[in-house]
């Protein structure tokens, strides 16, 4: 379904600010799998998501989504196949437009969009029915500007919009990180419900190990641009947060050890 092969990305190459963000990253995600990607800051998890979304072109490697080689596709072209929810609850929507207008535009994702969305009574009824599944009472506020809603309400609607046309891949970029704990838990619940109901294939970048354990079918851990752990099936079913913490500590200790060895070798050859 999603195949990432030998992906490399270096930012600011050849400068003092050089960062090797992705190093020979390969993975295969099967249709219908909900994959969580975890790792420390700078591990490469968001870079991987951005590479798949088309935010930049990788230095080397290939990305296939179903039968499409999307490696060189611009971001707007991938929008017909990929839905995305950002960390900022106010990204991905038009604040001055109403709830129904925003959703009507989402219904035309990947197609030519008019300056104004034509909302027939049939479309409005469909929108109200789908918004009702969020259980937030927003089906009675379809004419309210989406910018007047709370962050959690807006993020829930963004999830609904991103999944409306059942994209081949749904990308969630730390989509609850900017919310308070109670609201984040509610949006996480809605996330699981939508992905399960629509049988979506999804990738979620998150800093929350609890969220990764509770929501996903598979957990990928990244460190310094590489995949260092891939938990699925029985291993994923048995994993606990303490196990993930131990893996983090082990990886970081090995990293410090490698740095120490490199420094010793460098001193010997000075």
Secondary structure, 3 states (H helix, E strand, C coil): CEEEEEEEEEECCCCCCCEEEEEEEEEEECCCCEEEEECCCCCCHHHHHHHHHCCCCCCEEEEEECCEECCCCCHHHHCCCEEEECCCCCCCCCCCCEHHHHHHHHCCCCCCCCCCCCCCHHHHHHHHHHHHCCCCCHHHCCCCEHHHCCHHHHHHHHHHHHHCCCCCEEEEECCCCCCCHHHHHHHHHHHHHHHHHHCCCEEEECCCHHHHHHHCCEEEEEECCEEEEEECHHHHHHCCHHHHHHHHHHHHHHHHHHHHHHHHHHHHCC
